Amino acid sequence: MARYASKELPVKPTGPSKDKKLQCSTITMVDLRHFHRSFYAINNKLKQDAFILKHLIAVKTKRLRPRNNFNHYKSRAMQMMYRVYCGSQKR
């Protein structure tokens, strides 16, 4: 169990976000602690991975932005969004 346990709580995200979809700064420490405890209450790594996948949404990339070096550009078809549903936030 110690291998998959956290030593301390994560740092709360700070700063206002320009994107209204990102609500990292609105999450409370109580909600963050609840999510953290829920994740680390699971002793099995595969079940922890499933817990993460349960809170992950794959979204098709809307716009592919080319870089200066076209030879090494690897386009991403998908991007990952993480969702933490909290009691303090409206759904």
PDB file of N, CA, C and O in Angstrom:
ATOM      1  N   MET A   1       0.822  -1.187   0.000  1.00  0.00           N
ATOM      2  CA  MET A   1       0.000   0.000   0.000  1.00  0.00           C
ATOM      3  C   MET A   1       0.870   1.256   0.000  1.00  0.00           C
ATOM      4  O   MET A   1       0.484   2.259  -0.600  1.00  0.00           O
ATOM      5  N   ALA A   2       1.995   1.232   0.634  1.00  0.00           N
ATOM      6  CA  ALA A   2       2.830   2.423   0.722  1.00  0.00           C
ATOM      7  C   ALA A   2       3.339   2.864  -0.642  1.00  0.00           C
ATOM      8  O   ALA A   2       3.617   4.045  -0.852  1.00  0.00           O
ATOM      9  N   ARG A   3       3.460   1.932  -1.558  1.00  0.00           N
ATOM     10  CA  ARG A   3       3.965   2.280  -2.880  1.00  0.00           C
ATOM     11  C   ARG A   3       3.012   3.210  -3.622  1.00  0.00           C
ATOM     12  O   ARG A   3       3.453   4.097  -4.352  1.00  0.00           O
ATOM     13  N   TYR A   4       1.724   3.015  -3.441  1.00  0.00           N
ATOM     14  CA  TYR A   4       0.732   3.804  -4.164  1.00  0.00           C
ATOM     15  C   TYR A   4       0.073   4.847  -3.268  1.00  0.00           C
ATOM     16  O   TYR A   4      -1.033   5.301  -3.558  1.00  0.00           O
ATOM     17  N   ALA A   5       0.736   5.225  -2.194  1.00  0.00           N
ATOM     18  CA  ALA A   5       0.185   6.215  -1.281  1.00  0.00           C
ATOM     19  C   ALA A   5       0.886   7.556  -1.477  1.00  0.00           C
ATOM     20  O   ALA A   5       2.050   7.620  -1.874  1.00  0.00           O
ATOM     21  N   SER A   6       0.159   8.605  -1.195  1.00  0.00           N
ATOM     22  CA  SER A   6       0.710   9.953  -1.307  1.00  0.00           C
ATOM     23  C   SER A   6       1.259  10.395   0.041  1.00  0.00           C
ATOM     24  O   SER A   6       0.714  10.048   1.088  1.00  0.00           O
ATOM     25  N   LYS A   7       2.325  11.151   0.006  1.00  0.00           N
ATOM     26  CA  LYS A   7       2.924  11.639   1.246  1.00  0.00           C
ATOM     27  C   LYS A   7       2.200  12.871   1.772  1.00  0.00           C
ATOM     28  O   LYS A   7       2.155  13.088   2.983  1.00  0.00           O
ATOM     29  N   GLU A   8       1.634  13.681   0.884  1.00  0.00           N
ATOM     30  CA  GLU A   8       0.968  14.914   1.305  1.00  0.00           C
ATOM     31  C   GLU A   8      -0.103  15.296   0.298  1.00  0.00           C
ATOM     32  O   GLU A   8      -0.172  14.743  -0.800  1.00  0.00           O
ATOM     33  N   LEU A   9      -0.935  16.250   0.690  1.00  0.00           N
ATOM     34  CA  LEU A   9      -1.973  16.749  -0.208  1.00  0.00           C
ATOM     35  C   LEU A   9      -1.347  17.538  -1.353  1.00  0.00           C
ATOM     36  O   LEU A   9      -0.297  18.155  -1.174  1.00  0.00           O
ATOM     37  N   PRO A  10      -1.980  17.526  -2.530  1.00  0.00           N
ATOM     38  CA  PRO A  10      -1.456  18.337  -3.629  1.00  0.00           C
ATOM     39  C   PRO A  10      -1.673  19.821  -3.358  1.00  0.00           C
ATOM     40  O   PRO A  10      -2.487  20.204  -2.517  1.00  0.00           O
ATOM     41  N   VAL A  11      -0.939  20.634  -4.076  1.00  0.00           N
ATOM     42  CA  VAL A  11      -1.066  22.087  -3.948  1.00  0.00           C
ATOM     43  C   VAL A  11      -2.324  22.532  -4.686  1.00  0.00           C
ATOM     44  O   VAL A  11      -2.588  22.100  -5.808  1.00  0.00           O
ATOM     45  N   LYS A  12      -3.089  23.396  -4.042  1.00  0.00           N
ATOM     46  CA  LYS A  12      -4.324  23.898  -4.648  1.00  0.00           C
ATOM     47  C   LYS A  12      -3.989  24.810  -5.822  1.00  0.00           C
ATOM     48  O   LYS A  12      -3.131  25.684  -5.696  1.00  0.00           O
ATOM     49  N   PRO A  13      -4.662  24.617  -6.979  1.00  0.00           N
ATOM     50  CA  PRO A  13      -4.426  25.509  -8.120  1.00  0.00           C
ATOM     51  C   PRO A  13      -4.804  26.941  -7.766  1.00  0.00           C
ATOM     52  O   PRO A  13      -5.816  27.183  -7.109  1.00  0.00           O
ATOM     53  N   THR A  14      -3.980  27.887  -8.207  1.00  0.00           N
ATOM     54  CA  THR A  14      -4.237  29.294  -7.894  1.00  0.00           C
ATOM     55  C   THR A  14      -4.281  30.110  -9.175  1.00  0.00           C
ATOM     56  O   THR A  14      -3.874  29.653 -10.243  1.00  0.00           O
ATOM     57  N   GLY A  15      -4.773  31.301  -9.042  1.00  0.00           N
ATOM     58  CA  GLY A  15      -4.793  32.235 -10.166  1.00  0.00           C
ATOM     59  C   GLY A  15      -6.046  32.102 -10.997  1.00  0.00           C
ATOM     60  O   GLY A  15      -6.539  30.995 -11.217  1.00  0.00           O
ATOM     61  N   PRO A  16      -6.563  33.225 -11.460  1.00  0.00           N
ATOM     62  CA  PRO A  16      -7.758  33.175 -12.305  1.00  0.00           C
ATOM     63  C   PRO A  16      -7.425  32.649 -13.696  1.00  0.00           C
ATOM     64  O   PRO A  16      -6.352  32.915 -14.237  1.00  0.00           O
ATOM     65  N   SER A  17      -8.349  31.912 -14.252  1.00  0.00           N
ATOM     66  CA  SER A  17      -8.162  31.372 -15.590  1.00  0.00           C
ATOM     67  C   SER A  17      -8.932  32.228 -16.581  1.00  0.00           C
ATOM     68  O   SER A  17     -10.050  32.656 -16.295  1.00  0.00           O
ATOM     69  N   LYS A  18      -8.350  32.479 -17.734  1.00  0.00           N
ATOM     70  CA  LYS A  18      -9.033  33.250 -18.771  1.00  0.00           C
ATOM     71  C   LYS A  18     -10.101  32.412 -19.456  1.00  0.00           C
ATOM     72  O   LYS A  18     -11.081  32.946 -19.977  1.00  0.00           O
ATOM     73  N   ASP A  19      -9.909  31.105 -19.454  1.00  0.00           N
ATOM     74  CA  ASP A  19     -10.860  30.201 -20.088  1.00  0.00           C
ATOM     75  C   ASP A  19     -11.945  29.844 -19.076  1.00  0.00           C
ATOM     76  O   ASP A  19     -11.646  29.338 -17.994  1.00  0.00           O
ATOM     77  N   LYS A  20     -13.196  30.105 -19.423  1.00  0.00           N
ATOM     78  CA  LYS A  20     -14.289  29.843 -18.492  1.00  0.00           C
ATOM     79  C   LYS A  20     -14.534  28.354 -18.289  1.00  0.00           C
ATOM     80  O   LYS A  20     -15.148  27.961 -17.297  1.00  0.00           O
ATOM     81  N   LYS A  21     -14.063  27.519 -19.215  1.00  0.00           N
ATOM     82  CA  LYS A  21     -14.223  26.080 -19.053  1.00  0.00           C
ATOM     83  C   LYS A  21     -13.332  25.546 -17.940  1.00  0.00           C
ATOM     84  O   LYS A  21     -13.682  24.575 -17.269  1.00  0.00           O
ATOM     85  N   LEU A  22     -12.183  26.180 -17.746  1.00  0.00           N
ATOM     86  CA  LEU A  22     -11.258  25.749 -16.703  1.00  0.00           C
ATOM     87  C   LEU A  22     -11.669  26.384 -15.389  1.00  0.00           C
ATOM     88  O   LEU A  22     -11.654  27.607 -15.249  1.00  0.00           O
ATOM     89  N   GLN A  23     -12.030  25.565 -14.446  1.00  0.00           N
ATOM     90  CA  GLN A  23     -12.476  26.078 -13.159  1.00  0.00           C
ATOM     91  C   GLN A  23     -11.586  25.560 -12.040  1.00  0.00           C
ATOM     92  O   GLN A  23     -12.064  25.266 -10.945  1.00  0.00           O
ATOM     93  N   CYS A  24     -10.294  25.449 -12.316  1.00  0.00           N
ATOM     94  CA  CYS A  24      -9.349  24.925 -11.328  1.00  0.00           C
ATOM     95  C   CYS A  24      -9.310  25.778 -10.074  1.00  0.00           C
ATOM     96  O   CYS A  24      -9.159  25.255  -8.970  1.00  0.00           O
ATOM     97  N   SER A  25      -9.443  27.076 -10.233  1.00  0.00           N
ATOM     98  CA  SER A  25      -9.325  27.958  -9.073  1.00  0.00           C
ATOM     99  C   SER A  25     -10.584  27.951  -8.211  1.00  0.00           C
ATOM    100  O   SER A  25     -10.552  28.458  -7.090  1.00  0.00           O
ATOM    101  N   THR A  26     -11.695  27.390  -8.701  1.00  0.00           N
ATOM    102  CA  THR A  26     -12.931  27.383  -7.922  1.00  0.00           C
ATOM    103  C   THR A  26     -13.051  26.168  -7.014  1.00  0.00           C
ATOM    104  O   THR A  26     -13.956  26.112  -6.181  1.00  0.00           O
ATOM    105  N   ILE A  27     -12.163  25.199  -7.157  1.00  0.00           N
ATOM    106  CA  ILE A  27     -12.231  24.006  -6.322  1.00  0.00           C
ATOM    107  C   ILE A  27     -11.749  24.357  -4.913  1.00  0.00           C
ATOM    108  O   ILE A  27     -10.744  25.050  -4.750  1.00  0.00           O
ATOM    109  N   THR A  28     -12.462  23.881  -3.910  1.00  0.00           N
ATOM    110  CA  THR A  28     -12.085  24.170  -2.527  1.00  0.00           C
ATOM    111  C   THR A  28     -11.121  23.106  -2.021  1.00  0.00           C
ATOM    112  O   THR A  28     -11.007  22.030  -2.609  1.00  0.00           O
ATOM    113  N   MET A  29     -10.432  23.409  -0.936  1.00  0.00           N
ATOM    114  CA  MET A  29      -9.515  22.431  -0.344  1.00  0.00           C
ATOM    115  C   MET A  29     -10.273  21.225   0.193  1.00  0.00           C
ATOM    116  O   MET A  29      -9.733  20.119   0.205  1.00  0.00           O
ATOM    117  N   VAL A  30     -11.506  21.414   0.635  1.00  0.00           N
ATOM    118  CA  VAL A  30     -12.315  20.291   1.112  1.00  0.00           C
ATOM    119  C   VAL A  30     -12.584  19.334  -0.041  1.00  0.00           C
ATOM    120  O   VAL A  30     -12.458  18.119   0.116  1.00  0.00           O
ATOM    121  N   ASP A  31     -12.955  19.876  -1.201  1.00  0.00           N
ATOM    122  CA  ASP A  31     -13.206  19.039  -2.371  1.00  0.00           C
ATOM    123  C   ASP A  31     -11.924  18.366  -2.849  1.00  0.00           C
ATOM    124  O   ASP A  31     -11.938  17.196  -3.231  1.00  0.00           O
ATOM    125  N   LEU A  32     -10.835  19.095  -2.827  1.00  0.00           N
ATOM    126  CA  LEU A  32      -9.548  18.546  -3.239  1.00  0.00           C
ATOM    127  C   LEU A  32      -9.126  17.413  -2.309  1.00  0.00           C
ATOM    128  O   LEU A  32      -8.644  16.379  -2.770  1.00  0.00           O
ATOM    129  N   ARG A  33      -9.303  17.601  -1.006  1.00  0.00           N
ATOM    130  CA  ARG A  33      -8.965  16.566  -0.037  1.00  0.00           C
ATOM    131  C   ARG A  33      -9.854  15.334  -0.219  1.00  0.00           C
ATOM    132  O   ARG A  33      -9.377  14.205  -0.105  1.00  0.00           O
ATOM    133  N   HIS A  34     -11.147  15.546  -0.501  1.00  0.00           N
ATOM    134  CA  HIS A  34     -12.063  14.423  -0.718  1.00  0.00           C
ATOM    135  C   HIS A  34     -11.655  13.616  -1.953  1.00  0.00           C
ATOM    136  O   HIS A  34     -11.635  12.386  -1.909  1.00  0.00           O
ATOM    137  N   PHE A  35     -11.334  14.295  -3.043  1.00  0.00           N
ATOM    138  CA  PHE A  35     -10.902  13.614  -4.263  1.00  0.00           C
ATOM    139  C   PHE A  35      -9.593  12.867  -4.015  1.00  0.00           C
ATOM    140  O   PHE A  35      -9.428  11.733  -4.464  1.00  0.00           O
ATOM    141  N   HIS A  36      -8.669  13.501  -3.306  1.00  0.00           N
ATOM    142  CA  HIS A  36      -7.365  12.909  -2.992  1.00  0.00           C
ATOM    143  C   HIS A  36      -7.535  11.654  -2.140  1.00  0.00           C
ATOM    144  O   HIS A  36      -6.918  10.625  -2.415  1.00  0.00           O
ATOM    145  N   ARG A  37      -8.371  11.738  -1.107  1.00  0.00           N
ATOM    146  CA  ARG A  37      -8.615  10.567  -0.245  1.00  0.00           C
ATOM    147  C   ARG A  37      -9.313   9.452  -1.006  1.00  0.00           C
ATOM    148  O   ARG A  37      -9.004   8.277  -0.809  1.00  0.00           O
ATOM    149  N   SER A  38     -10.252   9.811  -1.873  1.00  0.00           N
ATOM    150  CA  SER A  38     -10.956   8.792  -2.662  1.00  0.00           C
ATOM    151  C   SER A  38      -9.995   8.035  -3.562  1.00  0.00           C
ATOM    152  O   SER A  38     -10.108   6.820  -3.718  1.00  0.00           O
ATOM    153  N   PHE A  39      -9.049   8.754  -4.151  1.00  0.00           N
ATOM    154  CA  PHE A  39      -8.077   8.119  -5.038  1.00  0.00           C
ATOM    155  C   PHE A  39      -7.130   7.217  -4.260  1.00  0.00           C
ATOM    156  O   PHE A  39      -6.910   6.070  -4.649  1.00  0.00           O
ATOM    157  N   TYR A  40      -6.569   7.718  -3.168  1.00  0.00           N
ATOM    158  CA  TYR A  40      -5.571   6.951  -2.427  1.00  0.00           C
ATOM    159  C   TYR A  40      -6.179   5.945  -1.459  1.00  0.00           C
ATOM    160  O   TYR A  40      -5.439   5.191  -0.826  1.00  0.00           O
ATOM    161  N   ALA A  41      -7.494   5.910  -1.324  1.00  0.00           N
ATOM    162  CA  ALA A  41      -8.138   4.851  -0.544  1.00  0.00           C
ATOM    163  C   ALA A  41      -8.079   3.526  -1.294  1.00  0.00           C
ATOM    164  O   ALA A  41      -8.259   2.462  -0.701  1.00  0.00           O
ATOM    165  N   ILE A  42      -7.827   3.594  -2.590  1.00  0.00           N
ATOM    166  CA  ILE A  42      -7.715   2.407  -3.434  1.00  0.00           C
ATOM    167  C   ILE A  42      -6.276   1.909  -3.355  1.00  0.00           C
ATOM    168  O   ILE A  42      -5.341   2.655  -3.649  1.00  0.00           O
ATOM    169  N   ASN A  43      -6.098   0.652  -2.958  1.00  0.00           N
ATOM    170  CA  ASN A  43      -4.756   0.098  -2.771  1.00  0.00           C
ATOM    171  C   ASN A  43      -4.176  -0.514  -4.036  1.00  0.00           C
ATOM    172  O   ASN A  43      -2.963  -0.705  -4.122  1.00  0.00           O
ATOM    173  N   ASN A  44      -4.996  -0.818  -4.998  1.00  0.00           N
ATOM    174  CA  ASN A  44      -4.564  -1.497  -6.214  1.00  0.00           C
ATOM    175  C   ASN A  44      -4.267  -0.460  -7.299  1.00  0.00           C
ATOM    176  O   ASN A  44      -5.095   0.412  -7.567  1.00  0.00           O
ATOM    177  N   LYS A  45      -3.093  -0.551  -7.923  1.00  0.00           N
ATOM    178  CA  LYS A  45      -2.706   0.426  -8.949  1.00  0.00           C
ATOM    179  C   LYS A  45      -3.629   0.383 -10.157  1.00  0.00           C
ATOM    180  O   LYS A  45      -3.957   1.430 -10.715  1.00  0.00           O
ATOM    181  N   LEU A  46      -4.052  -0.797 -10.570  1.00  0.00           N
ATOM    182  CA  LEU A  46      -4.957  -0.894 -11.720  1.00  0.00           C
ATOM    183  C   LEU A  46      -6.296  -0.228 -11.425  1.00  0.00           C
ATOM    184  O   LEU A  46      -6.893   0.391 -12.305  1.00  0.00           O
ATOM    185  N   LYS A  47      -6.761  -0.354 -10.199  1.00  0.00           N
ATOM    186  CA  LYS A  47      -8.011   0.309  -9.826  1.00  0.00           C
ATOM    187  C   LYS A  47      -7.813   1.820  -9.724  1.00  0.00           C
ATOM    188  O   LYS A  47      -8.734   2.585 -10.009  1.00  0.00           O
ATOM    189  N   GLN A  48      -6.607   2.260  -9.314  1.00  0.00           N
ATOM    190  CA  GLN A  48      -6.309   3.689  -9.313  1.00  0.00           C
ATOM    191  C   GLN A  48      -6.309   4.231 -10.742  1.00  0.00           C
ATOM    192  O   GLN A  48      -6.802   5.331 -10.991  1.00  0.00           O
ATOM    193  N   ASP A  49      -5.752   3.455 -11.682  1.00  0.00           N
ATOM    194  CA  ASP A  49      -5.768   3.865 -13.089  1.00  0.00           C
ATOM    195  C   ASP A  49      -7.197   3.975 -13.606  1.00  0.00           C
ATOM    196  O   ASP A  49      -7.524   4.900 -14.350  1.00  0.00           O
ATOM    197  N   ALA A  50      -8.051   3.028 -13.210  1.00  0.00           N
ATOM    198  CA  ALA A  50      -9.453   3.072 -13.618  1.00  0.00           C
ATOM    199  C   ALA A  50     -10.154   4.291 -13.017  1.00  0.00           C
ATOM    200  O   ALA A  50     -11.018   4.889 -13.659  1.00  0.00           O
ATOM    201  N   PHE A  51      -9.787   4.659 -11.797  1.00  0.00           N
ATOM    202  CA  PHE A  51     -10.347   5.848 -11.153  1.00  0.00           C
ATOM    203  C   PHE A  51      -9.992   7.099 -11.949  1.00  0.00           C
ATOM    204  O   PHE A  51     -10.831   7.977 -12.147  1.00  0.00           O
ATOM    205  N   ILE A  52      -8.746   7.171 -12.401  1.00  0.00           N
ATOM    206  CA  ILE A  52      -8.314   8.316 -13.218  1.00  0.00           C
ATOM    207  C   ILE A  52      -9.074   8.337 -14.538  1.00  0.00           C
ATOM    208  O   ILE A  52      -9.543   9.391 -14.968  1.00  0.00           O
ATOM    209  N   LEU A  53      -9.198   7.185 -15.178  1.00  0.00           N
ATOM    210  CA  LEU A  53      -9.915   7.123 -16.457  1.00  0.00           C
ATOM    211  C   LEU A  53     -11.379   7.500 -16.308  1.00  0.00           C
ATOM    212  O   LEU A  53     -11.990   8.022 -17.241  1.00  0.00           O
ATOM    213  N   LYS A  54     -11.943   7.238 -15.135  1.00  0.00           N
ATOM    214  CA  LYS A  54     -13.335   7.609 -14.886  1.00  0.00           C
ATOM    215  C   LYS A  54     -13.505   9.127 -14.896  1.00  0.00           C
ATOM    216  O   LYS A  54     -14.586   9.627 -15.207  1.00  0.00           O
ATOM    217  N   HIS A  55     -12.451   9.861 -14.558  1.00  0.00           N
ATOM    218  CA  HIS A  55     -12.506  11.321 -14.500  1.00  0.00           C
ATOM    219  C   HIS A  55     -11.836  11.978 -15.702  1.00  0.00           C
ATOM    220  O   HIS A  55     -11.546  13.174 -15.669  1.00  0.00           O
ATOM    221  N   LEU A  56     -11.591  11.223 -16.746  1.00  0.00           N
ATOM    222  CA  LEU A  56     -10.890  11.715 -17.927  1.00  0.00           C
ATOM    223  C   LEU A  56     -11.843  11.728 -19.115  1.00  0.00           C
ATOM    224  O   LEU A  56     -12.615  10.790 -19.311  1.00  0.00           O
ATOM    225  N   ILE A  57     -11.786  12.784 -19.897  1.00  0.00           N
ATOM    226  CA  ILE A  57     -12.596  12.885 -21.108  1.00  0.00           C
ATOM    227  C   ILE A  57     -11.652  13.167 -22.269  1.00  0.00           C
ATOM    228  O   ILE A  57     -10.857  14.106 -22.218  1.00  0.00           O
ATOM    229  N   ALA A  58     -11.741  12.349 -23.314  1.00  0.00           N
ATOM    230  CA  ALA A  58     -10.931  12.569 -24.512  1.00  0.00           C
ATOM    231  C   ALA A  58     -11.735  13.436 -25.474  1.00  0.00           C
ATOM    232  O   ALA A  58     -12.879  13.122 -25.800  1.00  0.00           O
ATOM    233  N   VAL A  59     -11.128  14.523 -25.923  1.00  0.00           N
ATOM    234  CA  VAL A  59     -11.796  15.479 -26.802  1.00  0.00           C
ATOM    235  C   VAL A  59     -10.981  15.607 -28.078  1.00  0.00           C
ATOM    236  O   VAL A  59      -9.754  15.685 -28.036  1.00  0.00           O
ATOM    237  N   LYS A  60     -11.674  15.627 -29.219  1.00  0.00           N
ATOM    238  CA  LYS A  60     -10.990  15.794 -30.497  1.00  0.00           C
ATOM    239  C   LYS A  60     -10.372  17.190 -30.558  1.00  0.00           C
ATOM    240  O   LYS A  60     -11.022  18.178 -30.218  1.00  0.00           O
ATOM    241  N   THR A  61      -9.132  17.263 -30.988  1.00  0.00           N
ATOM    242  CA  THR A  61      -8.437  18.539 -31.104  1.00  0.00           C
ATOM    243  C   THR A  61      -9.092  19.372 -32.196  1.00  0.00           C
ATOM    244  O   THR A  61      -9.275  18.901 -33.318  1.00  0.00           O
ATOM    245  N   LYS A  62      -9.444  20.612 -31.867  1.00  0.00           N
ATOM    246  CA  LYS A  62     -10.146  21.463 -32.823  1.00  0.00           C
ATOM    247  C   LYS A  62      -9.218  22.035 -33.883  1.00  0.00           C
ATOM    248  O   LYS A  62      -9.595  22.147 -35.049  1.00  0.00           O
ATOM    249  N   ARG A  63      -8.019  22.393 -33.485  1.00  0.00           N
ATOM    250  CA  ARG A  63      -7.125  23.063 -34.419  1.00  0.00           C
ATOM    251  C   ARG A  63      -5.705  22.553 -34.213  1.00  0.00           C
ATOM    252  O   ARG A  63      -5.187  22.550 -33.097  1.00  0.00           O
ATOM    253  N   LEU A  64      -5.094  22.127 -35.292  1.00  0.00           N
ATOM    254  CA  LEU A  64      -3.712  21.667 -35.240  1.00  0.00           C
ATOM    255  C   LEU A  64      -2.809  22.842 -35.579  1.00  0.00           C
ATOM    256  O   LEU A  64      -2.886  23.380 -36.683  1.00  0.00           O
ATOM    257  N   ARG A  65      -1.974  23.240 -34.667  1.00  0.00           N
ATOM    258  CA  ARG A  65      -1.089  24.388 -34.864  1.00  0.00           C
ATOM    259  C   ARG A  65       0.291  23.904 -35.284  1.00  0.00           C
ATOM    260  O   ARG A  65       0.962  23.212 -34.519  1.00  0.00           O
ATOM    261  N   PRO A  66       0.719  24.257 -36.485  1.00  0.00           N
ATOM    262  CA  PRO A  66       2.054  23.828 -36.924  1.00  0.00           C
ATOM    263  C   PRO A  66       3.142  24.565 -36.157  1.00  0.00           C
ATOM    264  O   PRO A  66       2.952  25.690 -35.694  1.00  0.00           O
ATOM    265  N   ARG A  67       4.266  23.916 -36.038  1.00  0.00           N
ATOM    266  CA  ARG A  67       5.420  24.508 -35.365  1.00  0.00           C
ATOM    267  C   ARG A  67       6.448  24.915 -36.407  1.00  0.00           C
ATOM    268  O   ARG A  67       6.257  24.667 -37.598  1.00  0.00           O
ATOM    269  N   ASN A  68       7.523  25.529 -35.973  1.00  0.00           N
ATOM    270  CA  ASN A  68       8.564  25.984 -36.893  1.00  0.00           C
ATOM    271  C   ASN A  68       9.228  24.830 -37.630  1.00  0.00           C
ATOM    272  O   ASN A  68       9.511  24.938 -38.824  1.00  0.00           O
ATOM    273  N   ASN A  69       9.476  23.738 -36.937  1.00  0.00           N
ATOM    274  CA  ASN A  69      10.144  22.589 -37.530  1.00  0.00           C
ATOM    275  C   ASN A  69       9.084  21.573 -37.963  1.00  0.00           C
ATOM    276  O   ASN A  69       8.586  20.814 -37.130  1.00  0.00           O
ATOM    277  N   PHE A  70       8.738  21.547 -39.233  1.00  0.00           N
ATOM    278  CA  PHE A  70       7.668  20.687 -39.727  1.00  0.00           C
ATOM    279  C   PHE A  70       8.066  19.216 -39.767  1.00  0.00           C
ATOM    280  O   PHE A  70       7.201  18.341 -39.735  1.00  0.00           O
ATOM    281  N   ASN A  71       9.368  18.936 -39.835  1.00  0.00           N
ATOM    282  CA  ASN A  71       9.808  17.545 -39.921  1.00  0.00           C
ATOM    283  C   ASN A  71       9.528  16.765 -38.642  1.00  0.00           C
ATOM    284  O   ASN A  71       9.297  15.557 -38.689  1.00  0.00           O
ATOM    285  N   HIS A  72       9.548  17.442 -37.512  1.00  0.00           N
ATOM    286  CA  HIS A  72       9.367  16.757 -36.240  1.00  0.00           C
ATOM    287  C   HIS A  72       8.007  17.047 -35.619  1.00  0.00           C
ATOM    288  O   HIS A  72       7.799  16.791 -34.432  1.00  0.00           O
ATOM    289  N   TYR A  73       7.094  17.571 -36.400  1.00  0.00           N
ATOM    290  CA  TYR A  73       5.774  17.903 -35.863  1.00  0.00           C
ATOM    291  C   TYR A  73       4.922  16.647 -35.804  1.00  0.00           C
ATOM    292  O   TYR A  73       4.707  15.976 -36.813  1.00  0.00           O
ATOM    293  N   LYS A  74       4.449  16.347 -34.630  1.00  0.00           N
ATOM    294  CA  LYS A  74       3.567  15.197 -34.433  1.00  0.00           C
ATOM    295  C   LYS A  74       2.208  15.744 -34.013  1.00  0.00           C
ATOM    296  O   LYS A  74       2.063  16.286 -32.917  1.00  0.00           O
ATOM    297  N   SER A  75       1.233  15.603 -34.868  1.00  0.00           N
ATOM    298  CA  SER A  75      -0.079  16.157 -34.559  1.00  0.00           C
ATOM    299  C   SER A  75      -0.805  15.263 -33.561  1.00  0.00           C
ATOM    300  O   SER A  75      -0.640  14.043 -33.550  1.00  0.00           O
ATOM    301  N   ARG A  76      -1.602  15.899 -32.734  1.00  0.00           N
ATOM    302  CA  ARG A  76      -2.414  15.161 -31.769  1.00  0.00           C
ATOM    303  C   ARG A  76      -3.850  15.196 -32.248  1.00  0.00           C
ATOM    304  O   ARG A  76      -4.392  16.265 -32.533  1.00  0.00           O
ATOM    305  N   ALA A  77      -4.460  14.043 -32.334  1.00  0.00           N
ATOM    306  CA  ALA A  77      -5.851  13.983 -32.738  1.00  0.00           C
ATOM    307  C   ALA A  77      -6.775  14.196 -31.542  1.00  0.00           C
ATOM    308  O   ALA A  77      -7.922  14.614 -31.703  1.00  0.00           O
ATOM    309  N   MET A  78      -6.272  13.907 -30.346  1.00  0.00           N
ATOM    310  CA  MET A  78      -7.098  14.005 -29.145  1.00  0.00           C
ATOM    311  C   MET A  78      -6.348  14.786 -28.067  1.00  0.00           C
ATOM    312  O   MET A  78      -5.118  14.818 -28.041  1.00  0.00           O
ATOM    313  N   GLN A  79      -7.111  15.405 -27.191  1.00  0.00           N
ATOM    314  CA  GLN A  79      -6.542  16.019 -25.999  1.00  0.00           C
ATOM    315  C   GLN A  79      -7.330  15.504 -24.803  1.00  0.00           C
ATOM    316  O   GLN A  79      -8.488  15.110 -24.943  1.00  0.00           O
ATOM    317  N   MET A  80      -6.717  15.506 -23.644  1.00  0.00           N
ATOM    318  CA  MET A  80      -7.347  14.963 -22.449  1.00  0.00           C
ATOM    319  C   MET A  80      -7.801  16.085 -21.529  1.00  0.00           C
ATOM    320  O   MET A  80      -7.072  17.050 -21.296  1.00  0.00           O
ATOM    321  N   MET A  81      -9.009  15.947 -21.014  1.00  0.00           N
ATOM    322  CA  MET A  81      -9.551  16.889 -20.044  1.00  0.00           C
ATOM    323  C   MET A  81      -9.883  16.102 -18.784  1.00  0.00           C
ATOM    324  O   MET A  81     -10.486  15.032 -18.857  1.00  0.00           O
ATOM    325  N   TYR A  82      -9.493  16.625 -17.641  1.00  0.00           N
ATOM    326  CA  TYR A  82      -9.781  15.980 -16.370  1.00  0.00           C
ATOM    327  C   TYR A  82     -10.944  16.690 -15.706  1.00  0.00           C
ATOM    328  O   TYR A  82     -11.017  17.919 -15.700  1.00  0.00           O
ATOM    329  N   ARG A  83     -11.851  15.907 -15.150  1.00  0.00           N
ATOM    330  CA  ARG A  83     -13.016  16.469 -14.470  1.00  0.00           C
ATOM    331  C   ARG A  83     -13.012  16.015 -13.022  1.00  0.00           C
ATOM    332  O   ARG A  83     -12.852  14.828 -12.736  1.00  0.00           O
ATOM    333  N   VAL A  84     -13.184  16.947 -12.122  1.00  0.00           N
ATOM    334  CA  VAL A  84     -13.349  16.644 -10.710  1.00  0.00           C
ATOM    335  C   VAL A  84     -14.696  17.223 -10.321  1.00  0.00           C
ATOM    336  O   VAL A  84     -14.864  18.440 -10.260  1.00  0.00           O
ATOM    337  N   TYR A  85     -15.654  16.347 -10.058  1.00  0.00           N
ATOM    338  CA  TYR A  85     -16.972  16.812  -9.663  1.00  0.00           C
ATOM    339  C   TYR A  85     -16.967  17.047  -8.163  1.00  0.00           C
ATOM    340  O   TYR A  85     -16.644  16.150  -7.384  1.00  0.00           O
ATOM    341  N   CYS A  86     -17.326  18.252  -7.767  1.00  0.00           N
ATOM    342  CA  CYS A  86     -17.225  18.658  -6.374  1.00  0.00           C
ATOM    343  C   CYS A  86     -18.591  19.039  -5.840  1.00  0.00           C
ATOM    344  O   CYS A  86     -19.476  19.469  -6.580  1.00  0.00           O
ATOM    345  N   GLY A  87     -18.736  18.871  -4.553  1.00  0.00           N
ATOM    346  CA  GLY A  87     -19.970  19.265  -3.896  1.00  0.00           C
ATOM    347  C   GLY A  87     -20.158  20.767  -3.869  1.00  0.00           C
ATOM    348  O   GLY A  87     -21.290  21.247  -3.825  1.00  0.00           O
ATOM    349  N   SER A  88     -19.066  21.517  -3.895  1.00  0.00           N
ATOM    350  CA  SER A  88     -19.168  22.976  -3.811  1.00  0.00           C
ATOM    351  C   SER A  88     -19.446  23.629  -5.161  1.00  0.00           C
ATOM    352  O   SER A  88     -19.809  24.804  -5.211  1.00  0.00           O
ATOM    353  N   GLN A  89     -19.283  22.889  -6.254  1.00  0.00           N
ATOM    354  CA  GLN A  89     -19.510  23.454  -7.583  1.00  0.00           C
ATOM    355  C   GLN A  89     -20.877  23.032  -8.102  1.00  0.00           C
ATOM    356  O   GLN A  89     -21.368  21.947  -7.791  1.00  0.00           O
ATOM    357  N   LYS A  90     -21.474  23.895  -8.885  1.00  0.00           N
ATOM    358  CA  LYS A  90     -22.735  23.547  -9.538  1.00  0.00           C
ATOM    359  C   LYS A  90     -22.419  22.713 -10.759  1.00  0.00           C
ATOM    360  O   LYS A  90     -21.457  22.990 -11.477  1.00  0.00           O
ATOM    361  N   ARG A  91     -23.213  21.708 -10.994  1.00  0.00           N
ATOM    362  CA  ARG A  91     -22.971  20.828 -12.146  1.00  0.00           C
ATOM    363  C   ARG A  91     -23.621  21.357 -13.382  1.00  0.00           C
ATOM    364  O   ARG A  91     -23.520  20.743 -14.444  1.00  0.00           O
TER     365      ARG A  91
END
